């Protein structure tokens, strides 16, 4: 409904309850899941004034709900090299990680063991964390496009012929969106853990991969896992952003399938599930389920929008916050995965 705004400064408080089925914010090369709020000031006989701002929505992905994410990653590669009719003894590479599910901020411990009985040098063992995105279009025709993007790479080597090597490596998961993009039927998001072994000469490299899950709630209670004994550092000192900061308004996640109950009006809390800028966020449901779990620190994703201005919108529209908006995802540097067995 239209209302007439009198002269002077006017303040209008309002809230909006977000459905719990919304997919998480995502910025990709050929598509995105983006949430914005737009305000239009209708001025008679003058051009309208518009302002727009993007914000982050997180649909909780609890790794503890799927037992398979507690299973270790184990990739075994073996190859023999032929010269005419003679085959060399094998080159064997064994790569392990303790579990199959991680959250941003965690450091994945990786063990690489090489037994090179062949007469060919192993130059490098490369380990990739890859984001695998499948885009689906239905108009004008049904089309599918799959993009594999390398998020992180670590490498070690060499392992000369006739030697054995063992390396313990780590890979820190950056602030990236959770797997699956629940309730989004045009974008599928997966992650995999790929190993590539670069060998000398004209021989083909060896490679293997395993799918892993990236969540928003880390695995807890694993054997050997160190529980945090102190609260995380003050965000003001580290320069990191938490929900509710003026630069990044946020909505706390809810568990999949859990109805959103609007909070009661009063105090600094806002009804309808919003966390107002500057207000202290309410404890999310999983903090009650896992009392030892520290509050996450929200960090900006390396994947950002080219612009949040849509086709057909005025070039004079005021953009609040960055135009090349990047979502913020929860990170848990204080909750590390269990170590590899010795």
C-alpha positions as a printed Julia matrix, in Angstrom:
342×3 Matrix{Float64}:
  0.0     0.0     0.0
  1.13    3.52   -0.73
  1.49    6.04    2.08
  2.35    9.72    2.04
  5.59   10.48    3.86
  5.56   13.87    5.59
  8.57   16.18    5.53
 11.37   15.47    7.99
 13.1    12.31    9.18
 10.83    9.27    9.43
 11.75    5.81   10.78
  9.77    2.68    9.88
 10.59   -0.6    11.61
  9.63   -3.81    9.84
 10.6    -7.46    9.78
 10.41  -10.31    7.3
 10.38  -14.0     8.24
 12.5   -16.1     5.88
 11.18  -19.59    5.06
 13.46  -22.35    6.44
 13.61  -24.04    3.01
 15.69  -21.33    1.35
 18.94  -22.55   -0.25
 22.21  -21.06    0.96
 23.68  -18.01   -0.75
 25.93  -18.97   -3.67
 27.87  -17.04   -6.3
 28.98  -19.0    -9.35
 30.34  -18.49  -12.83
 27.06  -19.18  -14.65
 24.47  -18.76  -11.92
 23.86  -17.72   -8.36
 21.54  -17.89   -5.36
 21.42  -14.29   -4.18
 19.26  -12.49   -1.63
 18.74   -8.73   -1.73
 16.51   -6.12   -0.14
 15.4    -3.21   -2.3
 13.65    0.01   -1.27
 11.89    2.32   -3.74
 10.85    5.85   -2.8
  7.98    6.82   -5.12
  8.14   10.57   -5.75
  5.27   12.19   -7.71
  6.41   14.05  -10.83
 10.01   13.1   -10.11
 12.26   10.12  -10.69
 11.93    7.4    -8.07
 14.8     6.93   -5.63
 15.99    3.34   -5.14
 18.5     1.64   -2.9
 19.53   -2.01   -2.76
 21.63   -4.25   -0.53
 22.6    -7.93   -0.62
 22.73  -10.2     2.43
 23.69  -13.78    3.23
 21.35  -16.68    3.97
 22.7   -20.0     5.3
 20.7   -23.23    5.26
 22.32  -25.34    7.98
 24.2   -28.44    6.78
 24.9   -30.55    9.89
 27.62  -33.13    9.16
 26.64  -35.1    12.28
 23.34  -36.17   10.69
 25.04  -38.45    8.14
 27.31  -41.19    9.59
 29.11  -41.61    6.25
 30.82  -38.24    6.75
 32.74  -39.75    9.69
 34.31  -42.32    7.37
 37.95  -41.66    6.37
 39.07  -40.76    2.88
 41.43  -43.34    1.43
 42.77  -43.17   -2.13
 45.15  -45.9    -3.35
 46.92  -45.6    -6.7
 49.25  -48.13   -8.31
 50.93  -48.29  -11.7
 53.48  -50.42  -13.49
 55.55  -48.98  -16.33
 56.24  -51.02  -19.43
 59.26  -50.87  -21.7
 58.64  -53.06  -24.74
 57.5   -56.37  -23.22
 58.99  -55.83  -19.74
 56.98  -54.37  -16.86
 58.63  -52.62  -13.94
 57.71  -53.23  -10.29
 54.81  -50.98   -9.22
 54.71  -47.39   -8.06
 52.21  -47.22   -5.18
 50.73  -44.04   -3.7
 48.45  -44.06   -0.66
 46.6   -40.86    0.41
 44.51  -40.6     3.58
 42.38  -38.01    5.41
 40.61  -38.75    8.73
 36.96  -38.02    7.78
 34.84  -37.23    4.72
 33.09  -34.12    6.04
 34.61  -30.74    6.94
 33.58  -27.14    7.54
 35.31  -23.89    6.56
 38.13  -22.94    8.9
 39.19  -26.53    9.56
 42.59  -27.84    8.5
 42.37  -31.19    6.74
 45.26  -33.45    7.8
 46.52  -35.41    4.81
 49.05  -38.23    4.78
 50.77  -39.23    1.54
 52.79  -42.46    1.47
 54.79  -43.42   -1.61
 56.44  -46.77   -2.3
 58.29  -46.35   -5.58
 59.66  -49.75   -6.56
 59.65  -48.78  -10.23
 62.46  -47.33  -12.33
 60.48  -44.12  -12.97
 60.73  -40.98  -10.83
 57.61  -39.58   -9.23
 57.99  -35.81   -9.65
 55.0   -34.55   -7.64
 51.94  -35.65   -5.73
 49.25  -32.99   -6.1
 46.16  -32.88   -3.88
 43.2   -30.75   -4.98
 40.03  -29.63   -3.23
 37.62  -29.01   -6.09
 34.2   -27.42   -6.31
 31.98  -29.26   -8.8
 28.99  -27.17   -9.92
 26.28  -28.42  -12.28
 24.05  -25.76  -13.85
 20.68  -26.81  -15.32
 18.67  -24.75  -17.82
 15.15  -25.57  -19.02
 14.52  -22.73  -21.47
 14.65  -22.59  -24.42
 15.95  -26.19  -24.24
 17.11  -28.51  -21.49
 20.84  -28.06  -21.04
 23.39  -29.04  -18.41
 26.82  -27.52  -17.82
 29.32  -28.9   -15.3
 32.19  -26.73  -14.02
 35.08  -28.09  -11.93
 36.87  -25.31  -10.09
 40.03  -25.87   -8.03
 39.54  -24.32   -4.59
 42.89  -25.35   -3.07
 46.04  -27.18   -4.19
 48.93  -28.6    -2.19
 51.82  -30.67   -3.53
 54.87  -32.59   -2.41
 57.7   -34.46   -4.07
 59.8   -35.89   -5.54
 60.07  -39.62   -4.86
 62.96  -41.0    -6.97
 62.92  -44.53   -8.35
 63.54  -47.18   -5.71
 62.62  -44.98   -2.7
 59.81  -44.69   -0.16
 58.44  -41.37    1.08
 55.9   -40.23    3.65
 54.54  -36.68    3.94
 52.05  -35.17    6.38
 50.3   -32.16    4.84
 47.43  -29.85    5.78
 44.81  -28.05    3.72
 42.71  -25.27    5.34
 39.15  -25.06    4.04
 38.32  -21.45    3.03
 34.88  -19.82    3.52
 32.94  -21.65    0.81
 29.24  -22.54    0.46
 27.94  -25.82    1.9
 27.43  -28.88   -0.31
 24.17  -29.7    -2.09
 22.44  -26.28   -2.19
 19.35  -27.83   -0.61
 16.05  -26.85   -2.33
 17.75  -25.41   -5.41
 16.8   -27.44   -8.48
 18.85  -25.58  -11.1
 22.29  -25.63   -9.42
 23.95  -28.71   -7.91
 27.01  -28.16   -5.73
 29.48  -30.9    -4.76
 33.1   -31.06   -3.67
 35.73  -33.68   -4.37
 39.2   -34.55   -3.16
 41.46  -35.32   -6.13
 44.98  -36.77   -6.13
 47.26  -36.55   -9.19
 50.71  -38.15   -9.4
 53.06  -36.57  -11.95
 55.66  -39.06  -13.25
 58.7   -38.56  -15.46
 59.05  -39.41  -19.12
 56.21  -40.07  -21.54
 54.16  -42.07  -19.05
 50.6   -41.09  -18.16
 50.01  -39.59  -14.74
 48.0   -41.43  -12.11
 44.9   -39.86  -10.56
 41.98  -40.67   -8.29
 39.23  -38.81   -6.44
 36.67  -39.11   -3.64
 33.69  -36.91   -2.94
 33.69  -35.0     0.34
 31.07  -32.89    2.09
 31.44  -29.27    3.16
 29.0   -28.37    5.94
 28.05  -25.52    8.23
 28.05  -27.57   11.47
 31.26  -29.58   12.13
 31.54  -33.18   13.27
 31.73  -33.31   17.06
 32.65  -36.02   19.56
 35.09  -37.85   17.26
 37.79  -39.98   18.91
 40.98  -37.94   19.23
 39.23  -34.68   18.43
 40.33  -31.81   20.65
 37.4   -29.84   22.07
 37.95  -26.09   22.41
 38.81  -25.12   25.99
 38.55  -21.35   25.54
 36.17  -19.05   23.69
 37.21  -17.85   20.24
 39.15  -14.57   20.06
 37.33  -11.27   20.09
 36.25  -10.51   16.54
 37.05   -6.84   16.98
 40.68   -7.78   17.53
 40.92  -10.18   14.61
 39.01   -8.05   12.12
 36.6   -10.9    11.36
 32.88  -10.44   10.89
 30.09  -12.04   12.88
 26.36  -12.06   12.19
 24.68   -8.81   13.01
 27.63   -6.52   12.29
 26.75   -3.32   10.42
 28.79   -4.37    7.39
 27.11   -7.76    7.08
 23.54   -8.2     8.31
 22.83  -11.9     8.61
 20.1   -14.38    9.34
 21.02  -17.27   11.6
 20.58  -20.72   10.05
 17.91  -23.18   11.06
 18.12  -26.96   10.88
 16.72  -28.59    7.72
 13.01  -29.2     8.11
 12.74  -27.21   11.34
  9.95  -24.61   11.31
 11.05  -21.07   11.95
  9.48  -19.65   15.09
  9.48  -15.86   15.14
 11.19  -14.46   18.2
  9.09  -12.41   20.59
  9.16   -8.65   20.14
 10.97   -6.64   22.75
 14.53   -5.75   23.68
 17.09   -5.77   20.88
 15.77   -8.95   19.3
 13.6    -8.66   16.22
 10.51  -10.74   15.43
 10.35  -12.89   12.34
 13.76  -14.48   12.65
 15.86  -11.45   11.7
 19.03  -10.51   13.51
 19.09   -6.75   13.39
 22.45   -5.02   12.76
 24.21   -4.39   16.05
 22.1    -6.9    17.99
 23.59   -9.93   19.74
 22.66  -13.06   17.74
 20.44  -15.64   19.39
 21.95  -19.1    19.93
 21.21  -21.26   16.85
 19.53  -24.64   17.49
 22.71  -26.71   17.05
 24.44  -24.82   19.88
 21.93  -26.53   22.19
 22.52  -29.92   20.56
 26.31  -29.6    20.82
 27.11  -27.55   23.96
 30.89  -27.75   23.42
 30.6   -26.23   19.95
 31.95  -22.7    19.77
 30.1   -19.9    18.02
 31.21  -19.69   14.38
 33.05  -16.72   12.93
 31.57  -15.54    9.65
 34.12  -14.78    6.93
 33.79  -13.42    3.43
 33.86  -15.95    0.6
 36.48  -15.66   -2.15
 33.62  -16.09   -4.66
 31.79  -12.83   -5.31
 29.19  -11.32   -7.63
 30.22   -9.25  -10.62
 27.44   -6.84   -9.62
 24.19   -7.1    -7.68
 22.53   -4.7   -10.12
 20.12   -6.65  -12.33
 19.31   -6.05  -15.97
 16.72   -3.29  -16.31
 17.5    -1.61  -12.98
 18.39    2.07  -12.93
 22.03    3.07  -13.1
 21.19    5.74  -10.52
 20.14    3.18   -7.91
 22.17    3.47   -4.7
 23.97    0.25   -3.74
 24.47   -0.21    0.0
 27.51   -2.29    0.79
 29.78   -3.7    -1.92
 28.36   -3.98   -5.43
 30.55   -7.05   -6.01
 28.94   -8.72   -3.0
 30.47  -11.91   -1.58
 28.48  -14.07    0.88
 29.75  -14.74    4.4
 30.0   -18.35    5.6
 30.48  -19.77    9.12
 34.02  -20.92    9.95
 35.2   -23.06   12.87
 38.96  -22.68   13.31
 38.6   -23.72   16.98
 37.0   -27.1    16.12
 39.52  -29.2    14.23
 38.95  -32.69   12.77
 40.45  -35.75   14.47
 44.11  -36.51   13.7
 45.25  -39.26   11.38
 46.16  -42.55   13.08
 49.86  -42.98   13.73
